[in-house]
Amino acid sequence: MIYCLTGEILFIDALSNTAVVDCAGVGYKLTVTGTTLSYLSACPKNEKVRVFTYMAVREDAVELFGFKNPEELSTFKILISVSGVGPKAAIAILTVLSPEALALAVSSGDVKAICQAQGVGKRIAERIVLELKDKLAKSMPTLDTGSAVSSGTSSNAKGSLADARDALLVLGYTRAEIDAALKGLDKNMETEDLIRSALGRLMK
């Protein structure tokens, strides 16, 4: 399995969301998310870049999918674990939603946000919410929603913290990992900012 590629960008095609990375004279073609495409397009010419990858092996083809960071890669793997969601659909979803925005959409049941992805209909979006929320529900009995909130924190802040926890559980992190990542963060931050900050800590 190829975990990541480090090399120079040879070619980028925004229409097909593909990029070719030259690694020691071998060009690897990747299908990438919109975020990753923007990142690669902004990189100076002849500068080495690192792209995290997932290899999909089928009977008739072997494809590489590329991601700007491990968060995107991890979320991609979670998405393709949902029945009926293939790599192309997962790429489309991560093109319109960041990992934290997707996790928040799932935890809040926001089907419309997921339907923004090209080729992703309401039925698939509902299935994503249902299956990933089911994973979240299985984790909820062990979740102490007040463990990292001081008694003086406002109810809105508590809500944001609980929402951030739920979203991070959707992404597959354990309660202990989430509590450690959220510890010391400003509880008055918006939920998505809490998730983004926690993810930054979790990926170190």
NORSULWO-V97039 format. One record per helix or strand. SS is the DSSP state (a for helix, b for strand). FROM is the first residue (numbers start at 0). LEN is the number of residues. If there is no record, write none. Layout:
# NORSULWO-V97039
ss=SS from=FROM len=LEN
ss=SS from=FROM len=LEN
This chain:
# NORSULWO-V97039
ss=b from=3 len=10
ss=b from=17 len=6
ss=b from=25 len=7
ss=a from=33 len=9
ss=b from=48 len=9
ss=b from=61 len=6
ss=a from=69 len=11
ss=a from=86 len=10
ss=a from=98 len=10
ss=a from=110 len=5
ss=a from=121 len=19
ss=a from=154 len=16
ss=a from=174 len=8
ss=a from=190 len=12
